[in-house]
Amino acid sequence: MIRAKIIGSGPERTEVGVEKSGAMSVVERPFPPFGVQQNVRPFRQFLTDDGTPTGNSDMLVDGSVTPIDFFVEAPQDRDLYVTRVSFIVVDQNMSLNTFGNISSLTNGLRLFYTDELGEVDIAEALQTNFDIVRLCSGLPSFGDGTTAFIANNVDFISEGIIPVLDLKDTFGFRWGLEFRNGSTQKLVLRIRDDITGIDAMNVIIYGFLRLEDQSKPKV
């Protein structure tokens, strides 16, 4: 057996330790490394009815007979990491126990993730404004009493809820939810009711694209 040591380049010549579990004990630097290209680009896209940036993002549809999907899917040429899902539901005279200002939905909106292993529900049935707020852990938190989580004049004189689901914090994904390039992975919001009676609804996702490693030699 060959024993080896990993020693830092600083004047202290610190050795890297190994814990009983076999893991190396190191500290992650709190800043980007110098001299290393960061091969990522910011990503922002609406969930759309065809999964593309140019598709329809207006969710005021009737999905009561035939459910209608709005989604984003894995790119074909690079990996996508989704970190946040931003909802907006707009209507006049909203309260938390309704959907917009129409009654609680019968079937509810279904938010789920799908890959080659099948489907995973993130929310089985979002039937009210509060269901979306709770899914997003009450973030962002503002207002109080009857105006809690409801923003004024979002669209002319209509109020709106603007919850944000942080996938990293909620599910413990360090970099966000990964969508491998060329895979079948999707994030889908399925509308299973008639929500044409509210003023507006859409969903935006945020994250980053991981680009090709430019340091690798071309073959």
C-alpha positions, 0 to 999 in steps of 0.5 A: 500500500502506498501512503500519500499526503495532500499538502496545501501550497500556503506557508502553513503547509496544511495537510488534508485530513480524512474522516472516519467515514472516508471523506476528506475534511476541507473547507469550500472557498466562499468566493469564485476561484481565480483563473477558472472559467465559470461555464454557466449562463443565467436562465429564465423562461415561462412555463409554456404550452409547448415547453419552448421560450416562444410558446404560449405562457397565458394560463387562462385556459379551460382544462376541466374536460381535457387537462392542459400542460404548461412545462419546461423540458431539458435542453438538447445541448446543455444541462439546465439547473432550475432553482426557483419557480415564480407564480403569479395569480391576479384577480380583483378582490382576492382572498386566500381561500379562493383561487384568484377571486373564483371559488376553490378549484374542483380538481386543482392544478398539479405541479410535477416533475417527470423523467425516465423513471416516471412522475413525481408530484410536487403538489397534487392539487393546488385549489386555492391561493393559499395552497400555492402560498403554502407550497412556497413556504409563505415566501415572500412574506408581506402584509398582514390580516386579510391582505397577507401575501396579497399585493395591491395593484399588480395589474391595474387595480387587480391584486395578485399573489406572487409566491416563489418556490425555492427548489434548493431550500425546499428539497435540498438540491445544492445546485437546483433541480437538474435537467440533463441535456437530451433527457426526457425530464420536464417540470409540468404545471397541469391545469385541470379546471376552468380558470378563465374567470381570473385576470391573469396567471403565469409561472416563470422558472429561474436557474442556470445553464451549464455550458461545455467545459472550454478547458477540455481539448476538442476531438 
